[in-house]
Amino acid sequence: MLRSLDIRDLLIIDRLDLTFQPGLNVLTGETGAGKSILLDALGFALGWRGRAELVRAGAAQGEVTAIFDLAPGHPARSVLAEAGLSAEDELILRRVNAADGRKTAWVNDRRTSGEVLRALSDTLVELHGQQDDRGLLNPRGHRDILDAFAGAAPLLAETRARWRDLAAARKAQGAAEAALAAVRAEEDYLRHAVGELDRLAPQPGEEADLDARRRLMQGAARIREDIARAGTALGPQGVEGLVSDATRWLGGAADRADGRLDAALAALERLALELGEAQQGVEDCLAALDFNPSDLEAAEERLFAIRALARKHGCLPDDLAAFADRLREKLAALDGGAKNLSRLASDVTAATAAHAAACAALTAARRAAAAELDAAMAAELPPLKLERATFRTDITPAEPGPEGADAVAFTVATNPGAPPGPLDRIASGGELSRFLLALKVCLTRGEVPVTMIFDEIDRGVGGATADAVGRRLRALSDEAQVLVVTHSPQVAARGAHHWRVEKRVADGVTTSVVTPLDRAERVDEIARMLAGDTITEAARAAARALLKG
């Protein structure tokens, strides 16, 4: 509920403090007195996009503060939590417009953006007029209105979830078809490349091993002769024979040398052991260098083939095996593509059926709600002097989507036998006001209460019809706080609280003033609305009769 509105230096308002009440609040005054300025000011605090120049002439800045009372569980609390703002029972919105055009906003003394203000506004206030801005006149919004009336949020969530599943299944199917088409386009290359790689079967590290073997075999012919000579020099005809002779000669003389040759004999014994190891190493090397010339040719051919294949596919020789695995995976996808596509097509079929079932359930709920809404409207129209008019909610098939498979439009007929049509094309200005009011009364039942503002919705009606409008507004105020800007004395008389808006000129400066009216002042104001500038006793009597109503 809007509790208060504080305005400073805005347009022709110098300083204005308004305290609103529950129920039906009415604002009256001469045309041009500034009633629309109050709505502009409230809209500014709520982040609505409106006039560009709001600051009062000569002021440094304009400021509006709107204070709302929030009940537990109010939707505004979720908006505040999402924005990281504290949610208390009192919500204070303050917005400042500097003379240079800069705008700054606060929520409960925390800086915030116009976007957050507008999100809060959607949960706090509704503005209605003959050119209704909440979609009652726009067929694009009728389905959302009917869904809210039907309480179809769970069914909508289910339908959206099934639509996401269907979209995901279609995306997977499309991606598989595109991938399969791409693989088919290179099938000949893949089969040739895999066959070539399979025949060669290169292994990681093989290229380095082949290169080392090739180098060894190429150098073997040049070094084998020297190694053989070294082997001969170490053998019985060389060092081994000489060491054996020296050992035999010294051994024969050792008995007569009194131990002086023991160390020499021990050294020769060690030398014989080391010499044996050297000979074994030479023999091993000669055995390793003993190769068939065809082995060198085979190693070179395989080495060159691996390197050529690596250059062909633009990778390192050691990566050829992994590259072959990737090509085999593509071929496997190609070979199993038809089976995979069949499975994905089944997924799409199943998701389509699930979405269709969710749409059918949503359609059934909408049709039931449409019948209920039409019946409720049939009961609301006669009190508004539209007893010959009809209201109908048309539901027609539409392209399936996340919101179901229905198109919804509110249509009316104002005379018996006349074909129904869109609200804004069939109804006159006065009729349109009453249709919108009746529709709002029906749609508000059971909703979370918000502050509803009706800006001259009674324009174009008078007499008993205006009285009927006032009575419906008063009934609507039992559900929520209602603010009405009106020129109709019949509507004003139904208000629980009454303010008069007027212009005053002092020292050449025009300002707008809003005055709360007591019982006597209300009589005079309603009498003015009935009679004009000259208030007669007859007008006052008529005003009292309206207030007793």
Summary of the structure (lengths in Angstrom):
residues: 549
radius of gyration: 48.6
end to end distance: 26.5
largest distance: 168.8
contacts: 1680
relative contact order: 0.13
helix: 57%
strand: 19%
